[in-house]
Amino acid sequence: MSDFEIREAVLIRYHGTDTRVTLPESIDEIGTGAFKSCATLQTIILPEGVKVIAGDAFSSCEMLETVLLPEGLEVIDYRAFQNCTALKTVAFPKSLRHIGYYAFAHCKALQTVTLPEGIEEVGNFAFLGCEALEALSLPDTLLHIGSAAFSNCFGLKTLTLPEGLTSLGNYAFSCCKSLKTLFLPTSLLSIGSSAFLACHALTAVYIPEGVTEIRREAFARCYSLSEVHLPKTLKVLDSSAFLFCDALHSVYLPRVCFSLAEELPYGIGIVPIE
């Protein structure tokens, strides 16, 4: 009897106990929960015909260390690799177009993420709690980063967001407590609520021209933040955007935006700029 339960080119369930598994060439989709909580799986090799990894396909495979994703793969759906706590690296193929919510959440050993050109959105909570993540490379095709997509990525120290990105979801990079250097693109239009909440190591923020709104607690509790530069294009600044930023002493504010000064915490020094 085969370890693979396959129906109409969809792998429904794996019934084996091998540590290394090479999937048959006949499949084009790995079905929902096909390998979920497979306790022995360490390495998985997917054939080039696979286009979809469905929800929960490999979730809670706690021994899984190596995943070889083929060219031709287009979708990694919700919770596909959630709680794969031993997974250290994933090479994403150029064909990938969608990463669902919680897809790699709580992959605590994952150190590097390089997303390919073509991806336009990272789903909500996609890389939440990837505590060891140190290197993140995002493509210029990316338009939106979902809510809490990279929240609690404690190892992330430097972040360069790509030109083309227009919006950051709520809590997108919250509690990235080692994040010290942040580069925002000129294409950015809005910064969501709590997007950088509790990024304790962040020292300076330069909001580029083009940004029109900074939402509730966007940079709140960034205890090392001492300097902020705001753009002329800013229209909405929530009064809690920089709440409890105890080291903040200088906010560079264009004269055309002086009406927003009352939204800043009391006692902060405002430096007017043209």
N, C-alpha and C positions, 0 to 999 in steps of 0.2 A: 504493500500500500504506500502511495506517495505521501510525502510530508506536506505537499502543496495541494490545497483545495482551490481549484480554479474553475470559474464559470464565465464563459464568454469573454475570455482574455483578461478577466479581473481576478487577481489573487484574493480570495475571500479570507483564507486563514492558513497560517503555517502551524503544523502540528509537531514539528521536530524539536530536537534539543541540541543541535549542533552549535558550536561557537562561531563558526564561519559559514555563511550561507551565500551561495550564488543563485540568483533567481533565474528561472527558465526564460528563454528568449520569446516564448509564446505570449507573454503577458504585456499589456499596455497600461495597466492601472493596478496599484496596490490598494486594496479596499480598506474600508473603515475598520480600524482595530485589528488588522491582519496579524501584526506581531505584538500587539499590546501586552506589556508586562511579561515579555519573553525573557526569562531569568538568565538563560545561558548565552544569549546572542552577544557577540563581541564585534564581529565584522559582517557587513552586508554589502553585496555587490549587485547593482541593478543593471539589467540589460538596456541597450540603447532605445528599445521600443517603448519604454515606460514614459508616459506623459503626465501622469497624475499620481501623487501620493496623497491619499485621502486622509480625512480626519482621524487622529489617534492611531495612525498606522503603526508607529513605533513608540508610542508614548510609554513611559515608565519601563523602558528596556535599560535597566540601571547598569548593566555591564557593557553596553554598546560603546565602543571607542572609535570605530572607523566606519564611515559611510562614503561609498563611491557613487556619486550621483551622475547619471549619464547625460550627454548632450541630447536634446530632444525633450527633456523634462520641462514642463511648463508650470505646474502647480504643486506647491507644498501646502496642504490645507491645514485647517485648524488643529492645534495640539499634536501635529504629526510626530514631533520628536520631544514633546514636553517631558520633563523629568528624566531625560537621558543624562544622568549626572556624571557619567564617565566620558562623555563625548567631548573631544578636545578640538578637533578641526573638522570643517566641512568645506569642500570645494564646490561652489555653486556653479552650475553650467550657464553658458551664455544664453541659452534658450529660456531660462526661468523668467516667468512674468508675474507670479503671484506667491506671496508668503502670507498665510492666514494667521488669524489671531492665536496667540499662545503657541505658535509653531515650534519655537525652540525655548520656550519659557523654562526657567530653572535648570538649564543645562549648565551646571555650576562649574564645570571644567573647561568650557568653551573659551578659547583664548583669542581667536582671530575670526573676523567676519568680513568677507569681501563680496559685496553684492554686484552682480553684473549689470552692464548697460541694458536697458529695456524695462527694468522694474520701475514702476511709477508710484507704488505705495508699499509701505511696510505696515502690516496689519497691527491692530491693537494688541499690546502685550506680547508681541512676537518674540522678543528677546528679553523679556522681563526676568530679572534675577539671574542673569548670566554673570555671576560674581567675579569670574576670572578674566572676563573680556578686557583685553588691553589694546587691541588694534581693530579699528572699524573703518572700512572704506566703502563709501556710498557713491552710486553712479549719478551722472549729470541728468539722467532721465527721471530721477526721483522727484515727485511733486509733493508728496505728503508723507509725514511720519505719524503713525497712529498713536492713540493714547497709551502712555506707559510702555511704548514699544521697546525702550532701552532703559527703563527704570531699574534702579538697584544693580547697575553694572558697576560694581565697586572698583574694578581695576582700571577703568577708563580714565586716562590722564589728559589726553589731548583730543579735541574733537573739531574736525573741519567739515562743515555741512556743504553739500555741493550746490553750485550754481544751477538754478532750475527749480530748486525747492521753494515752494510758496507758503507752506504752513506747517506748524508743529502742533501736534495734538496735546491735549491735557496730560500732564505728568510725563511727557515724552522721554526726558532724561532726568527725571527727579531722583534724588538720593544717589546720584553718581558722586559719591563723597570724595573721590580722588581727582575729579575733573578740575584741572587748573587753568587750561588754555582752551578758549572757545573762539572759533571763527565762523561767523554767520554770513550767508551769501546775500548779494544785493537783490536777488530775486525774491527774498522772503517778504511776505506781506503781513503775517500775523504770528504771534507767539501765544500759544494756548495757556490756560490756567495751570499753574504749578509746573510748567514745562521744565524748569531748572530748579525746582524747589529742593532745598537742602543739599545743594552742591557745595559742600563746606570748604573746598580748597580753591574755588573760583575767586580770582582777585580783581579782574577787570572785565567789563563788558562793553563792547562797541556795537550798538544797534545800527545796522546800515540804513542808508536812505532807501526808502521804499516801504519800510515797515509802517503800518498804519495803526496797529493795536497791540498792546501788551496787556494780557489778561490777568485775572486774579492770582496773586501769589506766584507769578511767573518766576521770580528770582528770590522769593522769600526764604529766610533762614540760610542764606549764603553768608555764613559768618565771617569769611575772609574778604568778601567783596568790598573794595575800597573806592573804586572809580567806575562811573557809568557815563557813557556818551549816548545821547538820544538824538534821533534824526529830525529833520524839519518836516518830514512827512507824517509824523506821529499825530493821530487824531484821538485815540483812546488809550488812556493810561489808568489802570485800576489803582485805587488808593492803597491796596495791599500788595502791589507788584513787588515792592522792595521791603516788605515788612520784616522786622527783626534782622536786618542786615547791619549788625552792630558796628562793623568797621567802616561802613560807607560814610565818606566825608566829602566827596565831590561828585556832583552830577552836572555834566555839561549839557546845557539846555539851550536850543536855538531860541532866539528872541520871538520868533513867530509862534512858538509853542509855550510862551510864558503862562498862558492860562492853565496849563497842566501842572504848574509848580505846586498848586495847592493839593495835588494828589500825592505828593512825595511826603515821606515821614518827616515829622517835626525835627528841626535841628540840623538837617542836612545842608551842607553848603552848596548853593547853586552858582555855577559858573556860566554866565551868559555868553553865547557865541552867535555869530552872524549866520 
